[in-house]
Amino acid sequence: MSDKRIVVALDAMGGDNAPGEIVLGALDGLKRSDSLCVKLVGDPAAIAPFLEGQEYDHDRLEIVPASEVIEMSEPPVAAIRHKKDSSIVVGMNLVKNGGADGFVSAGSTGAVLVGGQLVVGRVRGVDRTPIGVVFPTAKGLALLIDSGANMDARPGNLRQFAVMGSLYMENILGVKSPRVGLVNVGVEEEKGNALVKETYELLKETEGINFIGNIEARSIPYGEADVIVCDAFVGNVILKLYEGTGGALIGMIKEALYSSLRSKIGGALIKPALKGTLKKLDASEYGGAPLLGLKGLVVKAHGNSTRKQIANTLMQTVTFVEKDIVNKVAGALGASSESKED
Amino acid sequence: MSDKRIVVALDAMGGDNAPGEIVLGALDGLKRSDSLCVKLVGDPAAIAPFLEGQEYDHDRLEIVPASEVIEMSEPPVAAIRHKKDSSIVVGMNLVKNGGADGFVSAGSTGAVLVGGQLVVGRVRGVDRTPIGVVFPTAKGLALLIDSGANMDARPGNLRQFAVMGSLYMENILGVKSPRVGLVNVGVEEEKGNALVKETYELLKETEGINFIGNIEARSIPYGEADVIVCDAFVGNVILKLYEGTGGALIGMIKEALYSSLRSKIGGALIKPALKGTLKKLDASEYGGAPLLGLKGLVVKAHGNSTRKQIANTLMQTVTFVEKDIVNKVAGALGASSESKED
């Protein structure tokens, strides 16, 4: 590939809206970035109809055949081990062998996580590879790490999440000296369960991060930290409750607006102003989430991604490659991503 | 005390707004319920000025002197052991010795929890005494249990929380066969960390509860369960994030409404309709939270309670006594609250 070309392998078969929305998202992505090349991984017969009649730069789009699909419900370890010709395994092998700069999938989160570790491999020195999800707060964007990969994490894992998250916010989103907060039940140092108490001690001693101490969940939406560190169980609760509370509240407000003629008129008047606010809060605007700590770039897109979100995730992946996030994480955690050992 | 009288000991010295708002809340409570008697526990010299000039039934309000105050920042175990004449210890001893039917405090959560266990004592057979907090959802009220007492809980503790929570919702809020959900990262049985996987198995086998399986955090605000079971760390995150997300979102909407003349007019028109919705979501409408599994009734009010919330909590406490929640929990968990053993 040429100097400026960035090749992204894209799982055409993964996600609720595959392959149609995935393929259309790839085409949108190609229009938005001239340096992007996409390798659509999957069943050519399923992909082809969505390309028919479309105008695009044929030099920058290639179909890489994969005959199998890993279903959402399959146990991830067995699926990765046995479905060697699945779109996920084929796509990840492209990353491993230099055939792509990164891999994007909206498929089974479990399979993507397991595939990342078994196929692409962890950077030496990294014990767990978290998912970092960027989400909107009242003050801008924050990174929630780990938001779904590692149940039953240990304090040392959370320390690495803090380092990786800081690198991410600094390099990808340009936040200088990002504020790292540890999710806890109170701000005082002695608060919390065994995991966070030990993690607190480790984070205090970790050089190169801007640890601001414990943060309570209530201050997350107000943007009091840029990097929000927690184990995956808590991260999952935060992410989903954030989504659910926003949705439920907006639903209740809409209901209230329909309750009288007066409020209906008012609702029509505020619509344009509210739209901007709601868009700011829409997590789908922010694309996918990279798995950090792998030897290659793997990005998980939301399972229900539409073409818009796929295109956004591809744009984000281009940035990850340009900013060399994989090697920066590897460098910070004491090993090179070139290492073949684990 | 007469048959119909319900005596509540009230910590006059606990909380951000003590003693003023606590005393005024007691007076409001006396007006709202004829069967309520309040024993204000604390420094008579600090309490007296707030009673001066007020009209109230002197037969139903008594000051019980306590010379010490447990501060928010004090280590709870040492505080309860050493400050024998603190308002919390004196108030709890009233419950223990039959001088009151219940105790309400807006003071240090840690001290109230420890005092509950050391002074009032746990029901035999109950390993941990959770805090159950009632909060609003799109469909009505739900109980979050444990929402702040037991870090690092075990599966057996969570099973007891489910039983206690069901009794609470059925007896206090009149929900028939309340739906019990276990907070998890997915709805599938095999999901989650070690704690919830084991808890799931226990809940499946627990008779007398309506276990509906795992629930994801995103469905909590929609009211998909009546009793939401989790350990205290997760419960704390849920409660505080719920509060924070609602607050941040409403703040952003208000900001949007002020962004143009058009939206300002719209905002004015929708105000009455929105007010009802926001009131429904205001957790302070729902009073305090009982510590379940103790031999006597202890209710924790929010630290920043105002007179309104104190009065609401007193009304709620009257209901707890009338519904005999303490003995119902004791009965269900295999021991009598009369037992002096632990």
Interface residues (C-beta under 8 A of the other chain):
Chain A: T137 A138 G148 M151 D152 V183 V185 G192 N193 A194 V196 E216 A217 R218 S219 I220 P221 Y222 D231 A232 F233 V234 N236 V237 I238 L239 K240 L241 Y242 E243 G244 T245 G246 G247 A248 L249 I250 G251 M252 I253 E255 A256 L257 S259 S260 R262 S263 I265 G266 G267 A268 L269 I270 K271 P272 A273 L274 G276 T277 K280 L281
Chain B: T137 A138 G148 M151 D152 V183 V185 G192 N193 A194 V196 E216 A217 R218 S219 I220 P221 Y222 D231 A232 F233 V234 N236 V237 I238 L239 K240 L241 Y242 E243 G244 T245 G246 G247 A248 L249 I250 G251 M252 I253 E255 A256 L257 S259 S260 R262 S263 I265 G266 G267 A268 L269 I270 K271 P272 A273 L274 G276 T277 K280 L281
